[in-house]
Amino acid sequence: MNILVLGSGGREHSIVWKLSRSRKVNRVYTGPGNAGTAALGINLPLDPGDFEAVKKAVIDNAINMVIVGPEAPLVDGIHDFFTADESIRHIPLIGPDRSAARLEGSKDFAKSFLTRHNIPTAAFKSFDISTLAEVPGFLQTLTPPYVIKADGLAAGKGVLIIDDVLTAEQEVREILNGKFGKAGNKVVVEQFLKGVELSVFIVSDGNTYKLLPEAKDYKRIGRGDTGLNTGGMGAVSPVPFADRTFMNKVITSIIEPTVKGLKDDGIVYKGFIFFGLINVDGNPYVIEYNARLGDPESEVILPRIKSDFLDLLEGIAQGNLEEKELETDERFFTTVMIASGGYPGHYEKGMKISGLDETKDCVIFHAGTKLTGDQVVTSGGRVLAVTSWGNTMQEALEGSYRNIPLISFDNMYFREDIGFDLKNY
């Protein structure tokens, strides 16, 4: 099979890396890809949001399956575009249609879905410009800090956690007045939940599902989860506190009601569902849904899948997922992200990267790189994810941290404490 993966980050490199190990795969194309995906297949100069260009690439390169990495094309309806076009509707596209992708594309839709199907989540209320005057009264019913969410996709900037009630009121007002554009036409205000977060993933064919390995990522830029939010500075899988008892709660109170709820609502969901969860005193609550795999979680969960990943994707496409095998590696996998200095604020691009060939007993996933001639250079804030493995979390982390000093580019930065909060479990 010829496969096209849409996207350019560490998630997409890890998908391409996994698919390249399948005997069923002939060639993997990535659009637009990065320096890492270029080493495993062919990069195409594609914008995943340009559906006509994606269609042309699919036809020109005899593509047999398309996998959508990022959320924006799914929310914008790339699945619907494929099914509506006679020339490409026979080609499976892995990712939900526009209706199903609302789980990620609209915080208001997701929270209403959770409430309607009695799935544990924080107390909330949604507001638009016509109900702005009701915001202060609702905030008074909550205990600080307050969680403020723009309804739509806001490039990772649409979730705010605020301690002061007057500041929270002001933020809601600014969002509804256009701070995040159309993404802020509605705002969700919700109760803050205190606990430890984790990410749980399934694949679904619209009827049944398979549970993928779980992971915990680290979003803050600084040691001890301090500083600004990022796209993710590292991840660990498995998650030590996600034992059988806890995961049974996740399955029975969250995953199964979600799958059933989608069917009851007449939504055929074919693709990945990412459950952003929080463990509150041993009980899981849903913080958010995503309609795709996570990043940097993909860089630890995909290496843990021992069976053929393409089999699962074919199960999604063919509707026979329950017949497919999913075998996982029980060892620990960790990834540590190397970022450009200054990220998530201003940072330089085009820095030459050296030492990639000197690492061993790890996998380097490219998140923000490109090729300038034969030279790999930085092209993003998060640059490389160094994934290692071991019989314990500490052993895996030692592998990642042992290899990072072998890699070099100007002003590189990484967190030195990934997994710090899990060592007592």
C-alpha positions in Angstrom: 0.0 0.0 0.0 1.0 3.6 -0.6 0.0 5.8 2.4 -0.2 9.6 2.8 0.2 11.0 6.3 -0.9 14.7 6.6 1.1 16.9 9.1 4.7 17.9 9.9 5.3 17.3 13.6 6.5 14.6 16.0 3.2 12.9 15.9 3.4 12.5 12.1 7.0 11.3 12.2 6.0 8.6 14.8 3.1 7.5 12.6 5.4 7.3 9.6 8.0 5.5 11.6 5.5 2.9 12.8 4.0 2.4 9.3 7.4 2.0 7.8 7.8 -1.2 9.8 4.7 -2.8 8.3 5.3 -5.4 5.6 2.0 -4.3 4.0 3.3 -0.8 3.3 5.0 -0.1 0.0 5.7 3.7 0.3 4.8 6.4 2.9 4.3 9.9 1.8 4.1 12.8 4.2 2.6 16.2 3.5 4.4 18.4 4.3 6.5 16.3 6.6 9.9 17.1 8.1 13.5 16.0 8.0 12.7 12.8 9.9 9.8 11.7 7.6 12.0 12.5 4.6 14.4 9.7 5.8 11.6 7.2 5.8 9.7 8.1 2.7 8.8 11.0 0.4 7.8 14.5 1.6 5.2 16.3 -0.5 4.9 20.2 -0.3 1.3 20.0 0.9 -0.8 22.2 3.1 -3.1 19.7 4.9 -5.8 22.4 4.9 -5.8 22.6 1.1 -8.2 19.8 0.3 -7.9 20.1 -3.5 -4.1 19.9 -3.2 -4.5 16.8 -1.0 -6.8 15.2 -3.6 -4.4 15.8 -6.4 -1.5 14.3 -4.4 -3.6 11.2 -3.6 -4.4 10.7 -7.3 -1.0 11.5 -8.6 0.8 9.2 -6.2 -1.7 6.3 -6.3 -2.4 6.6 -2.5 -4.4 3.8 -0.9 -5.0 5.4 2.5 -4.8 8.8 4.1 -4.0 9.4 7.8 -4.8 12.9 9.1 -2.4 13.9 11.9 -3.5 17.4 13.0 -7.0 18.5 14.2 -7.7 21.5 12.0 -8.4 19.5 8.7 -10.7 17.2 10.5 -12.7 20.0 12.1 -12.8 21.7 8.7 -14.3 18.6 7.1 -11.6 16.8 5.1 -13.3 13.4 5.7 -16.6 14.9 4.3 -14.6 16.3 1.3 -13.3 12.8 0.5 -16.7 11.0 0.8 -18.4 13.6 -1.3 -15.9 13.3 -4.2 -16.5 10.3 -6.5 -12.8 10.2 -7.6 -11.5 9.6 -4.1 -14.4 8.4 -1.9 -13.1 4.8 -2.2 -9.8 5.8 -0.5 -10.0 5.3 3.3 -9.3 8.5 5.2 -8.4 7.8 8.9 -10.1 10.5 11.0 -13.6 11.4 11.9 -16.0 13.5 9.8 -16.9 17.1 10.6 -19.8 16.1 12.8 -17.8 13.7 14.9 -14.8 16.1 15.0 -16.9 18.5 17.0 -15.8 16.6 20.0 -12.6 18.6 19.6 -13.7 21.5 17.5 -16.3 22.8 19.9 -15.8 22.8 23.7 -19.5 23.6 24.2 -20.5 20.6 22.1 -18.1 18.3 24.0 -19.2 19.5 27.4 -22.9 19.2 26.4 -22.2 15.6 25.1 -20.5 14.7 28.3 -23.3 16.0 30.4 -26.0 14.4 28.2 -24.4 11.0 28.5 -23.5 11.2 32.3 -19.8 11.1 31.7 -17.7 12.6 34.6 -16.5 16.1 33.9 -16.2 19.5 35.6 -19.2 21.7 36.3 -19.6 24.3 33.5 -21.7 26.8 31.6 -21.4 28.2 28.1 -21.8 31.9 27.2 -22.0 34.0 24.1 -22.1 37.7 23.6 -25.8 37.8 24.4 -25.3 36.1 27.8 -22.2 38.0 28.8 -24.0 39.7 31.7 -24.5 36.3 33.3 -20.8 35.5 33.6 -20.1 37.2 37.0 -23.0 35.3 38.6 -21.8 31.9 37.4 -18.2 32.6 38.4 -19.5 33.3 42.0 -20.8 29.7 42.1 -17.3 28.3 41.5 -14.2 28.1 43.6 -11.0 29.6 42.1 -9.0 29.0 40.1 -11.4 29.4 37.1 -11.0 27.6 33.8 -11.9 29.7 30.7 -12.0 28.0 27.3 -12.7 29.5 23.9 -15.2 27.2 22.2 -13.3 26.6 19.0 -9.7 25.8 17.9 -7.4 28.6 19.0 -3.9 27.1 18.1 -3.4 25.8 21.7 -4.0 29.3 23.2 -7.7 29.1 24.0 -7.6 27.6 27.5 -6.8 29.9 30.5 -6.6 29.1 34.2 -7.2 32.3 36.3 -7.1 32.8 40.0 -8.8 36.2 40.3 -12.5 36.5 39.6 -12.4 40.0 38.1 -9.6 38.9 35.7 -11.7 35.9 34.7 -14.6 38.2 33.9 -12.3 40.4 31.8 -10.9 37.4 29.9 -14.3 36.1 29.0 -15.3 39.6 27.8 -12.1 39.8 25.7 -12.6 36.4 24.1 -16.2 37.1 23.2 -15.1 40.4 21.7 -12.7 38.7 19.3 -9.5 37.9 21.1 -9.3 34.5 19.4 -11.5 35.4 16.4 -14.3 33.0 15.5 -12.9 30.4 18.0 -14.2 32.7 20.7 -17.8 33.2 19.5 -18.7 31.1 22.6 -16.8 30.6 25.8 -17.0 27.7 28.3 -16.4 28.5 31.9 -15.8 25.5 34.2 -14.7 24.4 37.6 -11.0 23.7 38.1 -10.3 20.1 39.0 -7.3 19.3 41.1 -5.4 16.1 40.3 -3.0 14.4 38.0 -3.6 14.4 34.3 -3.2 11.6 31.8 -4.0 10.9 28.2 -6.0 7.8 27.1 -6.5 6.8 23.4 -8.8 4.5 21.5 -9.3 3.7 17.8 -12.9 3.2 16.7 -14.5 1.9 13.6 -17.9 3.5 14.5 -19.1 0.4 16.2 -16.4 -1.1 18.4 -13.1 0.2 19.7 -9.6 -0.9 20.8 -7.8 0.7 23.7 -4.3 1.9 22.9 -1.5 2.5 25.5 -2.1 5.5 27.8 0.5 8.2 28.4 1.2 11.3 30.6 2.6 14.4 29.0 4.2 17.5 30.4 2.8 20.8 29.0 4.6 23.5 31.0 7.9 24.9 29.8 9.6 24.9 33.2 10.8 22.5 35.9 8.1 21.3 38.2 5.4 22.2 35.7 5.9 25.9 35.9 5.9 28.6 33.4 4.0 28.9 30.1 2.0 26.1 28.4 3.6 24.4 25.4 2.7 21.8 22.9 4.3 19.3 25.2 7.8 18.9 26.6 7.9 15.1 27.2 5.8 12.1 27.9 5.8 8.7 29.8 4.0 5.4 29.0 2.7 3.4 30.8 1.4 5.8 33.5 2.2 4.2 36.9 -1.1 5.2 38.7 -3.2 4.0 35.8 -3.4 0.5 37.2 -6.1 -2.1 36.4 -8.6 -0.7 38.9 -8.2 2.9 37.6 -8.4 1.9 34.0 -11.5 -0.2 34.6 -13.1 3.0 35.9 -11.9 4.8 32.7 -13.4 2.1 30.5 -16.8 1.8 32.3 -17.4 5.4 33.2 -15.8 7.2 30.2 -14.8 5.2 27.1 -17.8 2.9 26.8 -20.4 5.7 27.5 -18.6 7.9 24.9 -18.7 5.2 22.2 -22.4 4.4 23.1 -23.2 8.1 23.2 -21.9 8.7 19.8 -23.9 5.9 18.4 -27.0 7.0 20.3 -26.6 10.5 18.8 -26.3 9.1 15.3 -22.6 10.0 14.9 -20.4 7.4 13.1 -17.0 8.0 14.6 -14.1 6.4 12.6 -10.7 7.2 13.8 -8.8 8.1 17.0 -10.3 9.5 20.2 -8.0 11.1 22.6 -9.4 11.4 26.1 -7.7 14.2 28.1 -8.4 12.9 31.7 -7.6 13.9 35.2 -7.3 11.6 38.2 -9.1 13.2 41.1 -8.7 11.1 44.3 -8.7 7.8 42.2 -11.6 8.7 40.0 -11.2 9.8 36.3 -12.9 12.9 34.9 -12.8 14.2 31.3 -11.1 17.5 30.8 -11.3 17.4 27.0 -11.7 15.3 23.9 -9.4 15.4 20.9 -10.1 13.9 17.5 -6.6 12.6 16.8 -3.5 11.3 18.4 -1.5 13.4 20.9 1.9 14.9 20.5 4.3 14.1 22.3 2.2 11.1 23.5 2.4 9.5 20.1 6.2 9.3 20.5 5.7 6.9 23.4 2.5 5.1 22.7 3.2 4.1 19.1 6.6 2.5 20.0 4.7 0.4 22.6 2.4 -1.2 19.9 4.1 -4.5 18.9 1.4 -5.6 16.4 1.0 -4.2 12.9 -0.3 -0.7 13.2 -1.7 -0.8 9.7 -3.9 -3.7 10.7 -5.7 -1.4 13.2 -6.1 1.3 10.6 -7.5 -1.2 8.1 -9.9 -2.3 10.8 -11.1 1.3 11.1 -11.6 1.6 7.4 -13.2 -1.7 6.9 -15.4 -1.7 10.0 -14.0 -5.0 11.3 -11.8 -3.6 14.1 -12.9 -6.2 16.6 -11.1 -8.9 14.5 -7.8 -7.1 14.6 -5.0 -7.9 17.0 -3.4 -5.3 19.3 -0.3 -6.4 21.2 1.6 -4.0 23.4 5.1 -3.8 24.9 4.9 -3.8 28.7 8.2 -1.9 29.1 8.3 1.8 29.9 8.8 4.3 27.1 9.7 7.9 27.7 10.3 10.9 25.4 12.0 14.2 26.2 11.4 17.1 23.8 14.3 19.3 22.8 13.1 22.9 22.1 14.5 26.1 20.7 15.5 28.6 23.3 12.8 31.2 23.8 10.0 28.8 23.0 7.0 29.1 23.6 7.8 32.8 23.0 10.0 34.1 20.3 12.7 31.8 19.0 15.1 31.5 16.1 14.8 29.1 13.2 17.4 27.6 10.8 19.9 26.4 13.4 22.1 23.6 12.2 21.5 20.3 14.2 24.5 18.0 14.7 25.0 14.7 16.5 21.8 12.9 15.3 23.9 9.9 14.1 25.8 9.6 17.4 22.7 8.5 19.5 22.0 4.9 20.2 19.4 2.7 21.9 16.8 5.4 21.3 14.6 6.8 18.5 14.7 10.5 17.6 11.4 11.8 16.4 11.5 15.1 14.5 9.0 17.7 15.5 10.2 21.0 14.0 13.0 20.3 11.5 13.6 20.6 7.8 16.3 19.8 5.3 18.5 22.6 3.8 20.4 20.7 1.2 21.7 17.7 3.2 21.7 19.7 6.5 19.0 19.2 9.1 18.0 22.5 10.6 15.4 23.7 13.1 12.1 25.0 11.8 9.9 25.1 14.9 9.7 25.7 18.7 9.7 22.0 19.6 12.5 20.4 17.5 13.2 16.8 18.5 11.7 14.2 20.8 14.2 11.7 22.2 12.4 8.4 22.9 14.0 5.6 25.0 12.8 2.5 26.8 13.5 0.3 29.8 12.1 -2.1 32.4 11.4 0.9 34.7 10.5 4.5 34.1 13.8 5.6 35.5 15.7 3.3 33.2 13.8 4.7 30.2 14.4 8.3 31.3 18.1 7.7 31.8 18.2 6.5 28.1 16.6 9.7 26.9 18.8 12.0 29.0 22.0 10.0 28.2 21.4 10.7 24.4 20.3 14.3 24.6 23.9 15.7 25.2 25.0 14.0 22.0 22.7 16.3 20.0 23.5 19.9 19.5 22.1 23.1 18.0 22.4 26.7 19.1 20.3 27.7 22.2 18.7 24.3 22.6 16.5 23.7 25.7 14.9 20.7 27.4 13.2 19.9 30.7 15.4 17.8 33.0 12.5 16.5 35.2 10.1 14.6 33.0 8.3 12.0 35.1 9.2 13.8 38.3 5.6 13.5 39.7 5.3 9.8 39.0 8.2 8.5 40.9 6.2 7.8 44.1 3.6 5.7 42.4 
